[in-house]
Amino acid sequence: MAETENRLALVVGGSRGIGRAIALRLARSGFDLWLTYRRDRAAAESAQAEIEGLGRACEILGFDVADDAATRAALRDRAEARPPHAVVFNAGVARDNLMVWMTKEEWDGVLRTDLDGFYHVVHAVLFPMLREKRGRIVAISSTSGQIGQAGQVNYAAAKAGLIGAVKALAREVGRKGLLVNAVAPGVVGTEMTADLPMDRVLPLIPLQRAGTVEDVAAVVGFLCSEEHMYIHGQTIGVNGGLAM
Ligand SMILES: NC(=O)c1ccc[n+]([C@@H]2O[C@H](COP(=O)([O-])OP(=O)(O)OC[C@H]3O[C@@H](n4cnc5c(N)ncnc54)[C@H](OP(=O)(O)O)[C@@H]3O)[C@@H](O)[C@H]2O)c1
């Protein structure tokens, strides 16, 4: 039996792309899932069916992480009744524009989802997790938050904010047995990157390929595993060498 058998993982933004691959990876290693989405219920149901096909339980929850009250309503009582062992904050959006043209809506839209969402989710589940005195929190940041990217001042700010939040939270909760880390993907083939000019991007990546969703999921799965885990407060790049 896997060490994680019958434990619960919350994957926020688990219906598509990287989050879906993370949810499947965790299901394969024995976790039951709470899988969340915002709009695309059909995608969430298809992920749920795949997870149930692996023999794990999966509950799907629809809410907008930018909405504190909705996030709390979806998660707080559930977490009190059954605290998740692993929480992966993966929900994120990009609304790229050069700073001179960036609208307040573009700035706010990204910060509210990608950074405020982390507060809303973690705050809703942290007390019951602390009572368990063990667990994992993983935030999905980005290479953009580590080294910046033109046209992404809003996104880079939010993703760098996650890295700072993870470090501070790691210092708060480490002694309670909660391990907190960030994973920073580079360019990964999902809907979010579908419009990128890959002929110009690939020469910047030493491994000469875009990452796959499984590349990211493997690292998150490792961080959520039990074995000899001494990684805490770190940001692990999954970027093919794009940033070193
Ligand atoms: N793809 C990349 O190259 C790349 C690189 C670095 C970092 N990342 C980060 O990795 C994460 C996943 O990216 P991805 O490419 O897999 O994205 P994606 O395919 O667009 O999937 C995003 C997921 O997040 C959910 N979501 C988005 N906004 C939400 C909100 N306000 N409330 C609740 N759920 C929300 C979506 O649900 P719905 O479909 O229902 O809206 C979906 O499940 C993001 O945080 C992204 O910033 C991606």
The ligand as an SDF file (V2000), in Angstrom:
LIG
                    3D

 48 52  0  0  0  0  0  0  0  0999 V2000
    1.6540   26.7050  -18.9610 N   0  0  0  0  0  0  0  0  0  0  0  0
    2.8090   27.2530  -18.6270 C   0  0  0  0  0  0  0  0  0  0  0  0
    3.7430   27.3650  -19.4600 O   0  0  0  0  0  0  0  0  0  0  0  0
    3.0520   27.7590  -17.2260 C   0  0  0  0  0  0  0  0  0  0  0  0
    4.3300   28.2430  -16.9170 C   0  0  0  0  0  0  0  0  0  0  0  0
    4.5770   28.6900  -15.6190 C   0  0  0  0  0  0  0  0  0  0  0  0
    3.5720   28.6760  -14.6840 C   0  0  0  0  0  0  0  0  0  0  0  0
    2.3380   28.2200  -15.0210 N   0  0  0  0  0  0  0  0  0  0  0  0
    1.3170   28.2330  -13.9790 C   0  0  0  0  0  0  0  0  0  0  0  0
    0.8280   26.9100  -13.8160 O   0  0  0  0  0  0  0  0  0  0  0  0
   -0.5540   26.9610  -13.4200 C   0  0  0  0  0  0  0  0  0  0  0  0
   -1.3790   26.1230  -14.3930 C   0  0  0  0  0  0  0  0  0  0  0  0
   -1.1870   26.6170  -15.7070 O   0  0  0  0  0  0  0  0  0  0  0  0
   -1.8520   25.9190  -16.9710 P   0  0  0  0  0  0  0  0  0  0  0  0
   -1.0320   26.3180  -18.1480 O   0  0  0  0  0  0  0  0  0  0  0  0
   -2.1090   24.4860  -16.7040 O   0  0  0  0  0  0  0  0  0  0  0  0
   -3.2480   26.7240  -17.0250 O   0  0  0  0  0  0  0  0  0  0  0  0
   -4.6500   26.3450  -17.6790 P   0  0  0  0  0  0  0  0  0  0  0  0
   -4.5090   25.2040  -18.6430 O   0  0  0  0  0  0  0  0  0  0  0  0
   -5.2120   27.6460  -18.1680 O   0  0  0  0  0  0  0  0  0  0  0  0
   -5.5090   25.8110  -16.4060 O   0  0  0  0  0  0  0  0  0  0  0  0
   -5.7780   26.6920  -15.3730 C   0  0  0  0  0  0  0  0  0  0  0  0
   -6.5670   25.9870  -14.2900 C   0  0  0  0  0  0  0  0  0  0  0  0
   -6.8280   26.9220  -13.2360 O   0  0  0  0  0  0  0  0  0  0  0  0
   -8.2320   27.1090  -13.0860 C   0  0  0  0  0  0  0  0  0  0  0  0
   -8.4900   28.5130  -12.7820 N   0  0  0  0  0  0  0  0  0  0  0  0
   -8.0780   29.5940  -13.4820 C   0  0  0  0  0  0  0  0  0  0  0  0
   -8.5180   30.7140  -12.8980 N   0  0  0  0  0  0  0  0  0  0  0  0
   -9.2280   30.3350  -11.8040 C   0  0  0  0  0  0  0  0  0  0  0  0
   -9.9320   31.0330  -10.7940 C   0  0  0  0  0  0  0  0  0  0  0  0
  -10.0140   32.3750  -10.7900 N   0  0  0  0  0  0  0  0  0  0  0  0
  -10.5410   30.3110   -9.8210 N   0  0  0  0  0  0  0  0  0  0  0  0
  -10.4710   28.9690   -9.8110 C   0  0  0  0  0  0  0  0  0  0  0  0
   -9.8110   28.2410  -10.7400 N   0  0  0  0  0  0  0  0  0  0  0  0
   -9.2080   28.9260  -11.7300 C   0  0  0  0  0  0  0  0  0  0  0  0
   -8.8400   26.6590  -14.4060 C   0  0  0  0  0  0  0  0  0  0  0  0
  -10.2020   26.2950  -14.2510 O   0  0  0  0  0  0  0  0  0  0  0  0
  -11.2840   26.6490  -15.4300 P   0  0  0  0  0  0  0  0  0  0  0  0
  -10.8040   25.9750  -16.6780 O   0  0  0  0  0  0  0  0  0  0  0  0
  -12.5810   26.1100  -14.9350 O   0  0  0  0  0  0  0  0  0  0  0  0
  -11.2590   28.1430  -15.5690 O   0  0  0  0  0  0  0  0  0  0  0  0
   -7.9190   25.4890  -14.7470 C   0  0  0  0  0  0  0  0  0  0  0  0
   -8.2740   24.3620  -13.9780 O   0  0  0  0  0  0  0  0  0  0  0  0
   -0.9370   28.4480  -13.4170 C   0  0  0  0  0  0  0  0  0  0  0  0
   -0.8110   28.9690  -12.1120 O   0  0  0  0  0  0  0  0  0  0  0  0
    0.0960   29.0740  -14.3130 C   0  0  0  0  0  0  0  0  0  0  0  0
    0.2970   30.4450  -14.0060 O   0  0  0  0  0  0  0  0  0  0  0  0
    2.0320   27.7580  -16.2630 C   0  0  0  0  0  0  0  0  0  0  0  0
  1  2  1  0
  2  3  2  0
  2  4  1  0
  4  5  1  0
  4 48  2  0
  5  6  2  0
  6  7  1  0
  7  8  2  0
  8  9  1  0
  8 48  1  0
  9 10  1  0
  9 46  1  0
 10 11  1  0
 11 12  1  0
 11 44  1  0
 12 13  1  0
 13 14  1  0
 14 15  2  0
 14 16  1  0
 14 17  1  0
 17 18  1  0
 18 19  2  0
 18 20  1  0
 18 21  1  0
 21 22  1  0
 22 23  1  0
 23 24  1  0
 23 42  1  0
 24 25  1  0
 25 26  1  0
 25 36  1  0
 26 27  1  0
 26 35  1  0
 27 28  2  0
 28 29  1  0
 29 30  1  0
 29 35  2  0
 30 31  1  0
 30 32  2  0
 32 33  1  0
 33 34  2  0
 34 35  1  0
 36 37  1  0
 36 42  1  0
 37 38  1  0
 38 39  2  0
 38 40  1  0
 38 41  1  0
 42 43  1  0
 44 45  1  0
 44 46  1  0
 46 47  1  0
M  CHG  2   8   1  16  -1
M  END
$$$$
